[in-house]
Amino acid sequence: MGDVSETDTSTENSKGAEDALVLKGVEVIAREVKRLPNGPGVYRMLDENGEVLYVGKARSLKKRVTSYTRLQGQSNRIMRMILVTTAMEFVVTNTEPEALLLEANLIKRFRPRFNVLLRDDKSFPYILVTGDHESAAIVKHRGARKRKGDYFGPFASAGAVDRTINALQKAFLIRTCSDSYYENRTRPCLQYQIKRCAGPCTGEIAPEDYAGLVSEAKAFLSGRSQLIKEQLASQMETASADLEFERAAIYRDRLAALSHVQAHQGINPQTVDEADVFAIHQEGGQSCVQVFFFRTGQNWGNRAYFPKADKSWDEADILESFLAQFYDDKPAPKQILLSHPLGEQELLGEALSERMSRKVEVTVPKRGEKKELVLHAMTNAREALGRRLAETSSQARLLKGVAEAFDLATPPRRIEVYDNSHIMGTNAVGGMIVAGPEGFAKAHYRKFNIKSEDLVPGDDYGMMREVLTRRFSRLMKEHARPEGSKTSKPTDTPEAEEADAPVNTDVPAWPDLVLIDGGQGQLTAARETLEELGLTDVPLVGIAKGPDRDAGREKFFITGKPSFMLPERDPVLYFVQRLRDEAHRFAIGSHRARRKKDIAKNPLDEIAGVGPTRKKALLSHFGTAKAVSKAGVDDLAAVPGISEAIARLVYDHFHE
């Protein structure tokens, strides 16, 4: 009975502490309400570490924030948010649309864990027909539109742009070279020879005729593709009737190239000139937003997004927050077609119209071709989410297998793999790759240029010590170790969260497993390095290549255990091999980039006192750096601008 009484008391104390925390959060919010205006604005809720928990916007800041002081009727997500709120910040805006745009910007900047977060938000590529040169070029473009010319897009992927430019080269013979390359041509390049360019650089085509080709290309990209095809077909027939079969063949090839572009575009609607189509599908606690881009009546591709959101968010709420963030740094089209009606649909349209200085219509189509486009996007969203769930499930099984193979308490959410690359110790680079619940986390990859001057060239152990020292010293400064992490079980696993909390697929800062490419020696060096930093509980595994470097016969080393091998056809073995190969690929790629940079260096760059002017004078006089290295002091001093002292300095540099 005594034990039961003690348990009850403990439970009551725990509940009382939790209630006190909730009341503390409510008191903080209630205190802020007193000085808030009734006008529109944006608010931020912060935790005890100053991290932003949530960003919201309101028509009336006072009314919205007051709603957080009432605990009754709140969802579990809001309750958890109130629980950890210790401070609030506010920005007053002139209008509610302005507040909506600011909210989206702040969410993307601070990435609060209680908001819907847009992931994989890369910039979209465009096609640029340049307007700052007498002979326009057609190029791929990303980023700010600073260069003069006509922009066409967005395209869903760089591959779609490359395919379109490739076909447009064949169809319109527009150059793709840089202006500097163009200016230095004395005869036509290979592109002219294989009929991909009209050769304006060397006058193979008259300027007015080339301008006509550029105009046709712009017309095609602007949606007048059918008119251009009809004109080409007419010119082909005329040439054929005049028995000019070579010219007719050129028009035939151009027509075929244009047909190739349109064949890759799939759906090309008849009634939709410029629109983005969004559809969202939820399943298994995850969401997929599929977006299709239609410009000038042409389909310019689609892309799937998987926003991070709490399970309590419904499809319309996720889509609404997603759209505001999506258009934070992108131009909006004339029409935005949606699969679900939004709570603040009119407000979103008003905000985007204000930003674009023209009407932007946000609608949920009910019938006709627009409805079919939305249904097509919905089908793609459903299929993309199905594939992702299957991949996530497979990855989860593999991580569970890794935990069993290497005696971890729970499946790892962050695996770090280290490898070094060098040639006889030169241009040495250490590479770290990261994998998690969603596969390779490339945003977390890091390379380490080996800096230590005390290392013996080719000392792999010394390189590994430097890499791990730099990596974990910085990690300890920037990210506190989670309490309870002295076991290999992470404290913030999905199982440890509340039942309705979102599954945390984010990659944590600290690794749950570190894989070292090497055998017992590398493992010992790694363990000693971490021990010197006071880290004795980071799981370390060494991977030694099999006899004759045979994949499938790798040996694994763990401190305190005999080495072992995994069954040849074990999926976990294949998974670990993929991790090791990716680390090797990343390290050797970084090494090659560094080596290439060094090769491109001029030996004269290393001479103190020889700046750009003197270097140019020496190279103009001798032709090459090699010739400079062989010159005598008198020959060097004969160069204009090179004194006898500098000549001696250069000579001594090459003749130490």
MIVEXFI-648026 format. One line per 5 residues: number of its first residue (from 1); for each residue x, z, y of C-alpha. Coordinates in nm, 4 decimals. Layout:
% residues N
NUM) X Z Y  ... .
***
This chain:
% residues 656
1) 0.0000 0.0000 0.0000  0.2900 0.0836 0.2285  0.4309 -0.2687 0.1877  0.0948 -0.4244 0.2695  0.0600 -0.2106 0.5816 .
6) 0.4110 -0.3063 0.6938  0.3341 -0.6789 0.6446  0.0120 -0.6505 0.8421  0.1957 -0.4775 1.1263  0.4652 -0.7460 1.1263 .
11) 0.2025 -1.0178 1.1394  0.0228 -0.8439 1.4268  0.3510 -0.8048 1.6168  0.4308 -1.1751 1.5641  0.0839 -1.2757 1.6812 .
16) 0.1155 -1.0468 1.9810  0.4499 -1.2011 2.0773  0.3010 -1.5503 2.0495  0.0025 -1.4493 2.2642  0.2427 -1.3097 2.5232 .
21) 0.4304 -1.6395 2.5314  0.1057 -1.8331 2.5748  -0.0007 -1.6002 2.8537  0.3390 -1.6422 3.0143  0.2925 -2.0207 3.0109 .
26) -0.0594 -1.9884 3.1517  0.0634 -1.7519 3.4234  0.3373 -1.9964 3.5257  0.0843 -2.2793 3.5527  -0.1731 -2.0614 3.7325 .
31) 0.0883 -1.9597 3.9867  0.1654 -2.3269 4.0616  -0.2042 -2.4208 4.1035  -0.2403 -2.2096 4.4177  -0.0190 -2.4370 4.6260 .
36) -0.1290 -2.7768 4.4931  -0.3228 -3.0362 4.6979  -0.6383 -3.2134 4.5815  -0.4731 -3.5543 4.6244  -0.3108 -3.7828 4.3623 .
41) 0.0339 -3.7263 4.2221  0.2585 -3.6726 3.9205  0.3468 -3.3433 3.7534  0.6234 -3.2419 3.5131  0.6171 -2.9468 3.2726 .
46) 0.9593 -2.7989 3.1894  1.0912 -2.5590 2.9255  1.3364 -2.2716 2.9661  1.6353 -2.5092 2.9461  1.5009 -2.7310 3.2240 .
51) 1.4125 -3.0110 2.9787  1.1029 -3.2115 3.0714  0.8269 -3.1480 2.8163  0.5545 -3.3676 2.9610  0.4932 -3.6031 3.2519 .
56) 0.1349 -3.6613 3.3664  -0.0484 -3.8163 3.6585  -0.3728 -3.7074 3.8218  -0.6260 -3.8226 4.0774  -0.6362 -3.4563 4.1872 .
61) -0.3271 -3.2530 4.1043  -0.5106 -2.9255 4.1628  -0.7956 -3.0040 3.9219  -0.5740 -3.1476 3.6485  -0.3190 -2.8659 3.6471 .
66) -0.5983 -2.6056 3.6633  -0.7257 -2.7395 3.3305  -0.4047 -2.6120 3.1654  -0.4870 -2.2527 3.2613  -0.7820 -2.2476 3.0208 .
71) -0.6759 -2.2104 2.6582  -1.0185 -2.2681 2.5066  -1.0880 -2.6195 2.3862  -0.7264 -2.7392 2.4098  -0.5752 -2.9479 2.1281 .
76) -0.2865 -2.8066 1.9258  -0.0487 -3.0444 2.1066  -0.1527 -2.9118 2.4488  -0.1381 -2.5527 2.3212  0.2205 -2.6014 2.2012 .
81) 0.3092 -2.7571 2.5351  0.1641 -2.4654 2.7334  0.3435 -2.2244 2.4992  0.6901 -2.3457 2.6001  0.6260 -2.4289 2.9684 .
86) 0.8313 -2.2109 3.2034  0.8273 -2.4234 3.5204  0.6543 -2.7218 3.6804  0.7547 -2.9899 3.9311  0.5304 -3.2161 4.1390 .
91) 0.5428 -3.5426 4.3328  0.2526 -3.6224 4.5668  0.1632 -3.9937 4.5983  -0.0546 -4.1889 4.8406  -0.2781 -4.3469 4.5752 .
96) -0.3652 -4.3031 4.2091  -0.2228 -4.6483 4.1113  0.1054 -4.5411 4.2691  0.0923 -4.2215 4.0606  0.0335 -4.4270 3.7431 .
101) 0.3418 -4.6430 3.8059  0.5576 -4.3391 3.8922  0.4392 -4.1589 3.5772  0.5474 -4.4538 3.3594  0.8873 -4.4655 3.5300 .
106) 0.9489 -4.0920 3.4807  0.8422 -4.1025 3.1150  1.0964 -4.3770 3.0479  1.3650 -4.1832 3.2368  1.3121 -3.8336 3.0907 .
111) 1.1594 -3.9215 2.7493  0.9505 -3.5994 2.7231  0.8626 -3.5014 2.3674  0.4905 -3.4497 2.4356  0.4372 -3.7982 2.5840 .
116) 0.3959 -4.1330 2.4095  0.7436 -4.2881 2.4128  0.8180 -4.6586 2.4128  1.1119 -4.7304 2.1818  1.3339 -5.0409 2.1438 .
121) 1.2539 -5.1478 2.4998  1.5121 -5.4235 2.5378  1.4951 -5.6758 2.8190  1.3418 -6.0097 2.7329  1.5338 -6.3371 2.7610 .
126) 1.4258 -6.6220 2.9884  1.5183 -6.9878 3.0223  1.6718 -7.0677 3.3609  1.6926 -7.4188 3.5018  1.9553 -7.3614 3.7708 .
131) 1.8901 -7.4614 4.1294  2.2285 -7.3890 4.2905  2.4128 -7.7014 4.1696  2.3659 -8.0736 4.2294  2.3369 -8.1234 3.8518 .
136) 2.1071 -7.8523 3.7172  2.1920 -7.6731 3.3916  1.9598 -7.5091 3.1417  2.0785 -7.1632 3.0310  1.9619 -6.8404 2.8693 .
141) 1.9120 -6.5532 3.1156  1.8592 -6.1760 3.0938  1.8340 -5.9153 3.3660  1.7687 -5.9436 3.7393  1.6692 -6.2845 3.8716 .
146) 1.9419 -6.3194 4.1320  2.0474 -6.6768 4.0617  1.8604 -6.9565 4.2356  1.6485 -7.1709 4.0046  1.3308 -7.1852 3.7968 .
151) 1.2714 -6.9133 3.5349  1.0540 -6.9698 3.2278  0.9550 -6.6845 2.9968  0.9571 -6.4209 2.8713  1.0534 -6.5248 2.5199 .
156) 1.0162 -6.2715 2.2418  1.3739 -6.3119 2.1154  1.7093 -6.4675 2.1984  1.6689 -6.6839 1.8881  1.3490 -6.8358 2.0286 .
161) 1.5320 -6.9198 2.3533  1.8274 -7.0724 2.1667  1.5999 -7.2908 1.9535  1.4067 -7.4079 2.2588  1.7211 -7.4866 2.4608 .
166) 1.8685 -7.6697 2.1616  1.5572 -7.8874 2.1314  1.5377 -7.9437 2.5084  1.8987 -8.0658 2.5043  1.8015 -8.3297 2.2504 .
171) 1.4833 -8.4204 2.4376  1.6029 -8.4235 2.7990  1.9859 -8.4366 2.7735  2.0295 -8.1469 3.0203  2.3732 -7.9867 3.0401 .
176) 2.4277 -7.6254 2.9242  2.7900 -7.5858 3.0353  2.9133 -7.3521 3.3092  2.9710 -7.4873 3.6588  3.3489 -7.4330 3.6332 .
181) 3.3642 -7.6285 3.3059  3.1552 -7.9041 3.4696  3.3878 -7.9312 3.7700  3.7016 -7.9691 3.5576  3.5825 -8.2532 3.3326 .
186) 3.7612 -8.5873 3.3579  3.5834 -8.7441 3.0621  3.2583 -8.6699 2.8785  3.2641 -8.3757 2.6351  3.1405 -8.3581 2.2763 .
191) 2.7842 -8.2796 2.3896  2.7666 -8.6276 2.5428  2.9070 -8.7864 2.2292  2.6418 -8.6287 2.0039  2.3629 -8.7190 2.2513 .
196) 2.2921 -8.3635 2.3719  2.3876 -8.4267 2.7353  2.3531 -8.7202 2.9764  2.7104 -8.6696 3.1080  2.6455 -8.6093 3.4804 .
201) 2.9915 -8.4483 3.5145  3.1724 -8.7836 3.4866  2.9032 -9.0063 3.6305  2.7690 -9.1366 3.2987  2.4217 -9.1114 3.4533 .
206) 2.3167 -9.1635 3.8152  2.2294 -8.8404 4.0022  1.8716 -8.9545 4.0669  1.8188 -9.0404 3.6990  1.9581 -8.7000 3.5931 .
211) 1.7261 -8.5314 3.8442  1.4395 -8.7163 3.6750  1.5373 -8.5690 3.3360  1.5521 -8.2199 3.4892  1.2080 -8.2716 3.6408 .
216) 1.0689 -8.3728 3.2997  1.2203 -8.0632 3.1385  1.0604 -7.8386 3.4017  0.7264 -8.0128 3.3523  0.7447 -7.9539 2.9770 .
221) 0.8290 -7.5845 3.0241  0.5497 -7.5564 3.2824  0.2866 -7.6559 3.0288  0.2583 -8.0305 3.0930  0.4002 -8.1054 2.7482 .
226) 0.1262 -8.3474 2.6428  0.1753 -8.5604 2.9564  0.5528 -8.5780 2.8959  0.4995 -8.6780 2.5308  0.2568 -8.9534 2.6315 .
231) 0.5079 -9.0887 2.8842  0.7875 -9.0907 2.6250  0.5642 -9.2621 2.3683  0.4750 -9.5298 2.6242  0.8431 -9.5847 2.7118 .
236) 0.9306 -9.6070 2.3412  0.6644 -9.8749 2.2829  0.7776 -10.0727 2.5893  1.1409 -10.0658 2.4741  1.0373 -10.1704 2.1249 .
241) 0.8267 -10.4589 2.2609  1.1295 -10.5730 2.4643  1.3366 -10.5618 2.1434  1.5573 -10.2849 2.2920  1.5634 -10.0907 1.9690 .
246) 1.8522 -9.8612 2.0600  1.6669 -9.7410 2.3713  1.3463 -9.7070 2.1672  1.5368 -9.4916 1.9162  1.6480 -9.2603 2.1991 .
251) 1.2841 -9.2083 2.3056  1.1858 -9.1554 1.9423  1.4489 -8.8829 1.9015  1.3353 -8.7149 2.2243  0.9744 -8.7136 2.1032 .
256) 1.0817 -8.5629 1.7712  1.2716 -8.2858 1.9547  0.9653 -8.1946 2.1626  0.7464 -8.1892 1.8517  1.0022 -7.9557 1.6918 .
261) 0.9653 -7.7083 1.9817  0.5876 -7.7046 1.9561  0.5939 -7.6768 1.5762  0.7923 -7.3518 1.6076  0.5497 -7.2106 1.8635 .
266) 0.2592 -7.1779 1.6187  -0.0617 -7.1045 1.8091  -0.0874 -7.2903 2.1406  -0.4216 -7.1946 2.2969  -0.6364 -7.4415 2.4886 .
271) -0.8100 -7.1944 2.7233  -0.5312 -6.9400 2.7898  -0.2650 -7.0516 3.0334  -0.0764 -6.7264 3.1053  -0.1408 -6.4011 2.9183 .
276) 0.0106 -6.1189 2.7162  -0.1928 -6.0150 2.4117  -0.1676 -5.6562 2.2819  -0.3103 -5.5104 1.9623  -0.2507 -5.1635 1.8155 .
281) -0.2916 -5.0382 1.4601  -0.2518 -4.6807 1.3312  -0.1787 -4.5743 0.9753  0.0149 -4.2986 0.8007  0.0749 -4.1064 1.1223 .
286) 0.2500 -4.4034 1.2859  0.1412 -4.6748 1.5287  0.2397 -5.0369 1.5803  0.1771 -5.2338 1.8991  0.2082 -5.6099 1.8574 .
291) 0.2524 -5.8216 2.1713  0.2255 -6.2017 2.1973  0.3477 -6.3938 2.5025  0.1621 -6.7028 2.6215  0.2959 -6.8952 2.9197 .
296) 0.1908 -7.2374 3.0465  -0.0440 -7.2659 2.7503  0.2448 -7.2237 2.5032  0.3200 -6.9443 2.2574  0.6623 -6.8042 2.3401 .
301) 0.6816 -6.5549 2.0572  0.5778 -6.2029 1.9611  0.7385 -5.8653 1.9084  0.6356 -5.5447 1.7304  0.6824 -5.1997 1.8862 .
306) 0.6531 -4.8608 1.7169  0.5937 -4.6028 1.9931  0.6654 -4.2388 1.9209  0.3533 -4.0265 1.9622  0.1897 -3.7086 1.8361 .
311) -0.0696 -3.7612 1.5619  -0.3388 -3.6285 1.7948  -0.3112 -3.9353 2.0208  -0.5723 -4.1999 1.9412  -0.5089 -4.5753 1.9530 .
316) -0.6526 -4.6303 2.3028  -0.4479 -4.3436 2.4549  -0.1253 -4.4697 2.2973  -0.1918 -4.8264 2.4101  -0.2676 -4.7122 2.7666 .
321) 0.0551 -4.5140 2.7992  0.2499 -4.7906 2.6245  0.1296 -5.0593 2.8677  0.2231 -4.8608 3.1782  0.5764 -4.8114 3.0437 .
326) 0.6025 -5.1682 2.9151  0.5409 -5.3197 3.2601  0.7551 -5.0639 3.4428  1.0423 -5.3153 3.4678  0.8745 -5.6453 3.3722 .
331) 0.6545 -5.8896 3.5644  0.2921 -5.8850 3.4499  0.1068 -6.2121 3.3731  -0.2286 -6.3134 3.5192  -0.4152 -6.1836 3.2133 .
336) -0.3573 -5.8952 2.9726  -0.5780 -5.9120 2.6633  -0.6277 -5.5900 2.4628  -0.7610 -5.4913 2.1225  -0.9046 -5.1590 2.2489 .
341) -1.0811 -5.0587 2.5719  -0.8772 -4.8108 2.7774  -0.9983 -4.5039 2.9586  -0.8284 -4.6144 3.2811  -0.8348 -4.9901 3.2290 .
346) -0.9401 -5.0725 3.5841  -0.6762 -4.8396 3.7269  -0.4042 -5.0122 3.5229  -0.5190 -5.3535 3.6462  -0.5243 -5.2275 4.0032 .
351) -0.1726 -5.0796 3.9732  -0.0253 -5.3971 3.8221  -0.2044 -5.6162 4.0790  -0.0561 -5.4018 4.3562  0.2917 -5.4361 4.2082 .
356) 0.2674 -5.8142 4.1527  0.0895 -5.8814 4.4859  -0.1683 -6.0905 4.2995  -0.4636 -6.0355 4.0690  -0.3806 -5.9058 3.7196 .
361) -0.6836 -5.8946 3.4920  -0.6865 -5.6404 3.2045  -0.9670 -5.7158 2.9569  -1.0879 -5.6668 2.6004  -1.2251 -6.0109 2.5008 .
366) -1.5548 -6.0147 2.3117  -1.5718 -6.3750 2.1881  -1.4082 -6.7165 2.1851  -1.0426 -6.8147 2.1683  -0.9228 -6.5032 2.3513 .
371) -1.0888 -6.2828 2.0913  -0.9215 -6.4870 1.8154  -0.5809 -6.4344 1.9779  -0.6385 -6.0568 1.9814  -0.7488 -6.0602 1.6144 .
376) -0.4357 -6.2585 1.5252  -0.2217 -5.9997 1.7058  -0.4082 -5.7218 1.5219  -0.3315 -5.8837 1.1845  0.0363 -5.8983 1.2777 .
381) 0.0322 -5.5335 1.3929  -0.1248 -5.4247 1.0624  0.1294 -5.6187 0.8543  0.4291 -5.5037 1.0635  0.3251 -5.1379 1.0292 .
386) 0.2765 -5.1827 0.6541  0.6316 -5.3167 0.6226  0.7691 -5.0322 0.8319  0.5891 -4.7656 0.6285  0.7288 -4.9201 0.3102 .
391) 1.0818 -4.9241 0.4566  1.0491 -4.5656 0.5838  0.9248 -4.4517 0.2429  1.2169 -4.6248 0.0722  1.4625 -4.4711 0.3188 .
396) 1.3081 -4.1274 0.2609  1.3581 -4.1626 -0.1148  1.7212 -4.2644 -0.0639  1.7890 -3.9685 0.1671  1.6306 -3.7375 -0.0874 .
401) 1.8627 -3.8874 -0.3500  2.1634 -3.8316 -0.1206  2.0639 -3.4651 -0.0848  2.0497 -3.4266 -0.4638  2.3777 -3.6108 -0.5213 .
406) 2.5737 -3.4050 -0.2663  2.3994 -3.0667 -0.3073  2.2261 -3.0582 0.0318  1.9324 -2.8220 0.0828  1.7142 -3.0933 0.2410 .
411) 1.7353 -3.4706 0.2934  1.9762 -3.5406 0.5809  1.8308 -3.6710 0.9089  2.1702 -3.7659 1.0492  2.4547 -3.9014 0.8369 .
416) 2.7846 -3.9779 1.0132  3.0393 -4.2059 0.8456  3.3988 -4.2356 0.9727  3.6588 -4.5070 0.9162  3.9826 -4.6178 1.0832 .
421) 4.1193 -4.9672 1.1398  4.4669 -5.0826 1.2484  4.7531 -5.3169 1.1622  5.0718 -5.1217 1.0937  4.9466 -4.8579 1.3356 .
426) 4.8886 -5.0959 1.6282  4.5578 -5.1166 1.8161  4.4321 -4.8261 1.6076  4.0597 -4.7585 1.6363  3.8365 -4.4990 1.4727 .
431) 3.4734 -4.5866 1.4110  3.1681 -4.3623 1.3612  2.8376 -4.5049 1.2436  2.5120 -4.3087 1.2120  2.2163 -4.3440 0.9747 .
436) 1.8870 -4.1564 0.9736  1.5264 -4.1696 0.8545  1.4800 -4.5172 1.0045  1.8068 -4.6708 0.8860  2.1147 -4.7399 1.0957 .
441) 2.0939 -4.5770 1.4412  2.3172 -4.8204 1.6311  2.2582 -4.6521 1.9660  2.4542 -4.3530 1.8258  2.7586 -4.5516 1.7055 .
446) 3.0881 -4.4544 1.8675  3.4395 -4.5993 1.8683  3.7564 -4.4010 1.9376  4.0699 -4.5736 2.0674  4.3517 -4.3691 1.9137 .
451) 4.5432 -4.2204 2.2085  4.7907 -3.9723 2.0595  5.1519 -4.0754 2.1210  5.2829 -3.8292 1.8609  5.1269 -4.0126 1.5678 .
456) 5.3499 -4.1993 1.3276  5.2242 -4.5615 1.3151  4.9877 -4.5957 1.0207  4.9236 -4.2194 0.9843  4.5618 -4.2364 0.8647 .
461) 4.5353 -3.8579 0.8317  4.6531 -3.8071 1.1894  4.4065 -4.0682 1.3151  4.1192 -3.8989 1.1339  4.2192 -3.5614 1.2827 .
466) 4.2173 -3.7072 1.6351  3.8797 -3.8785 1.5872  3.7082 -3.5699 1.4442  3.8647 -3.3384 1.7040  3.7419 -3.5545 1.9900 .
471) 3.3987 -3.6093 1.8353  3.3164 -3.2466 1.7484  3.4819 -3.0903 2.0557  3.2544 -3.2988 2.2742  2.9539 -3.2314 2.0519 .
476) 3.0065 -2.8547 2.0824  3.0219 -2.8844 2.4632  2.7166 -3.1055 2.5037  2.4825 -2.9794 2.2304  2.4427 -2.6200 2.1190 .
481) 2.4374 -2.5822 1.7419  2.0797 -2.5089 1.6255  2.0401 -2.1491 1.5079  2.0251 -2.1153 1.1355  2.2330 -2.4283 1.0869 .
486) 2.4961 -2.2476 0.8838  2.3081 -2.3741 0.5863  2.2781 -2.7461 0.5443  1.9015 -2.7235 0.5989  1.8091 -2.8439 0.9495 .
491) 1.5805 -2.6153 1.1427  1.3722 -2.8904 1.2990  1.2673 -3.0847 0.9911  0.9095 -3.2135 0.9773  0.8322 -2.9540 0.7098 .
496) 0.9232 -2.6779 0.9534  0.6872 -2.8024 1.2217  0.3181 -2.7355 1.2554  0.0895 -2.9361 1.0332  -0.0372 -3.1581 1.3130 .
501) 0.3002 -3.2117 1.4783  0.4397 -3.5644 1.4795  0.6850 -3.6510 1.2031  1.0201 -3.6262 1.3752  1.2058 -3.9469 1.3039 .
506) 1.4488 -3.8992 1.5919  1.8141 -3.8638 1.4980  1.9406 -3.5129 1.5886  2.2693 -3.4554 1.7695  2.4416 -3.2649 1.4872 .
511) 2.5136 -3.4323 1.1517  2.3612 -3.3006 0.8305  2.6270 -3.4881 0.6306  2.9671 -3.6380 0.7181  3.1119 -3.9110 0.4966 .
516) 3.4859 -3.9826 0.5191  3.6253 -4.3129 0.3952  3.9098 -4.1812 0.1824  3.9998 -3.9542 -0.1040  4.1089 -3.5929 -0.1369 .
521) 4.3810 -3.6235 0.1293  4.1446 -3.7553 0.3954  3.8839 -3.4948 0.3024  4.1380 -3.2117 0.3329  4.2520 -3.3385 0.6736 .
526) 3.8911 -3.3586 0.7917  3.8034 -3.0099 0.6623  4.1122 -2.8514 0.8237  4.0335 -3.0224 1.1545  3.6789 -2.8870 1.1631 .
531) 3.7958 -2.5398 1.0578  4.0356 -2.5345 1.3546  3.7301 -2.5939 1.5746  3.5471 -2.3058 1.4072  3.3131 -2.5319 1.2080 .
536) 3.3093 -2.4307 0.8439  2.9577 -2.5342 0.7472  2.9413 -2.9109 0.8158  2.8902 -3.0834 0.4761  3.1864 -3.3171 0.4137 .
541) 3.2180 -3.5812 0.1397  3.5143 -3.8129 0.0801  3.4597 -4.1595 -0.0681  3.7582 -4.3081 -0.2499  3.7504 -4.6729 -0.3519 .
546) 3.7564 -4.7349 -0.7251  4.0472 -4.8784 -0.9258  4.1475 -5.2189 -0.7854  3.9114 -5.1351 -0.4957  3.6230 -5.2155 -0.7280 .
551) 3.2816 -5.1509 -0.5687  3.0649 -4.9433 -0.7983  3.3460 -4.7246 -0.9284  3.3906 -4.5063 -0.6202  3.4941 -4.1448 -0.6598 .
556) 3.3366 -3.8735 -0.4473  3.5194 -3.5603 -0.3325  3.3544 -3.2363 -0.2163  3.5555 -2.9232 -0.1387  3.5359 -2.6712 -0.4218 .
561) 3.4075 -2.9210 -0.6797  3.5804 -3.1633 -0.9135  3.5618 -3.5274 -0.8131  3.2729 -3.7232 -0.9634  3.1179 -4.0703 -0.9812 .
566) 2.7569 -4.1833 -0.9544  2.5935 -4.4044 -1.2199  2.6784 -4.7710 -1.1603  2.3246 -4.8839 -1.0855  2.2137 -4.5737 -0.8994 .
571) 2.0261 -4.6730 -0.5767  2.2019 -4.3833 -0.3996  2.5388 -4.5395 -0.4854  2.4309 -4.8719 -0.3354  2.3057 -4.6863 -0.0272 .
576) 2.6363 -4.5014 0.0207  2.8245 -4.8290 -0.0286  2.6151 -4.9856 0.2487  2.6966 -4.6931 0.4778  3.0686 -4.7209 0.4046 .
581) 3.0675 -5.1003 0.4478  2.8869 -5.0677 0.7804  3.1472 -4.8131 0.8990  3.4252 -5.0503 0.7905  3.2576 -5.3454 0.9655 .
586) 3.2168 -5.1472 1.2866  3.5736 -5.0086 1.2854  3.7390 -5.3415 1.2091  3.5216 -5.5174 1.4675  3.6308 -5.2679 1.7332 .
591) 3.9947 -5.3086 1.6230  3.9747 -5.6878 1.6481  3.8189 -5.6689 1.9938  4.1016 -5.4417 2.1103  4.3660 -5.6644 1.9489 .
596) 4.2136 -5.9741 2.1103  4.2234 -5.8015 2.4477  4.5909 -5.7142 2.3998  4.6764 -6.0687 2.2910  4.5123 -6.2002 2.6080 .
601) 4.7309 -5.9749 2.8217  5.0215 -6.1317 3.0082  5.3604 -5.9617 2.9488  5.4133 -5.9688 3.3267  5.1177 -5.7283 3.3642 .
606) 5.3336 -5.4493 3.2249  5.6066 -5.4755 3.4935  5.5657 -5.2200 3.7709  5.6142 -5.3847 4.1092  5.4972 -5.7306 3.9977 .
611) 5.1495 -5.7772 4.1347  4.9139 -6.0754 4.1222  5.0971 -6.2687 4.3985  5.4433 -6.2365 4.2429  5.3050 -6.3035 3.8952 .
616) 5.1429 -6.6228 4.0207  5.4686 -6.7291 4.1871  5.6692 -6.6715 3.8672  5.4205 -6.8573 3.6475  5.3991 -7.1467 3.8955 .
621) 5.7780 -7.1771 3.8942  5.8503 -7.1313 3.5212  5.5176 -7.2382 3.3655  5.4821 -6.9609 3.1061  5.5570 -6.5905 3.0665 .
626) 5.7885 -6.6780 2.7772  5.9974 -6.8953 3.0089  6.0108 -6.6100 3.2613  6.1391 -6.3743 2.9889  6.4315 -6.6113 2.9152 .
631) 6.5315 -6.6718 3.2770  6.8470 -6.5237 3.4291  6.8566 -6.3019 3.7373  6.9719 -6.5862 3.9655  6.6953 -6.8167 3.8405 .
636) 6.4366 -6.5448 3.8983  6.5668 -6.4709 4.2479  6.5311 -6.8417 4.3342  6.1528 -6.8138 4.3094  5.9842 -6.7889 4.6524 .
641) 5.8714 -6.4318 4.7157  6.0981 -6.2767 4.4486  6.3780 -6.0631 4.5914  6.6977 -5.9885 4.4049  6.5770 -5.6358 4.3326 .
646) 6.2510 -5.7653 4.1817  6.4435 -6.0320 3.9892  6.6649 -5.7575 3.8386  6.3513 -5.5523 3.7573  6.1917 -5.8448 3.5729 .
651) 6.5141 -5.9295 3.3904  6.5697 -5.5694 3.2803  6.2103 -5.5478 3.1504  6.2741 -5.8295 2.9036  6.6350 -5.7406 2.8200 .
656) 6.6309 -5.3679 2.7558 .
***
